[in-house]
Amino acid sequence: MIDEGAVLLGVIPRRELVELNGRGSARAAEAAVPARVTTYPDETLRDLARRFAGEHVTTAVVLDRGDPSRVVGLVTAEHLLQAHLRDLVHERHRQRFLQPRLPPYRVTIS
């Protein structure tokens, strides 16, 4: 949850949403908790993936480094996997073009 100025008020974990299902009178503010993992735009995805694994989470709130109370985005485990897949495809493509092409081997007998 963020306010009008994009300031982080809290997050609602998926398990809380499941538990709240059917209780239409519950308010989001009642289920919100502080974000377990936050990150900044300049943190590497590799470091963030390690933090996901260490904290057993699948989502991180991205905060503005100049104003850490301001939310600028969200990163999920799916985003990390998509980025990794892009890297793998790029690496395969790069390797295909970097393989040396040797001229045919010819044997001459004198």
Secondary structure, DSSP 8 states (H G I E B T S, - for coil): -B-TT-BB--B--HHHHHHHTT-TT--HHHH-B--S-EE-TTS-HHHHHHHHHHHT-SEEEEE-SSSTTBEEEEEEHHHHHHHHHHHHHHHHHHHHHHS-----------
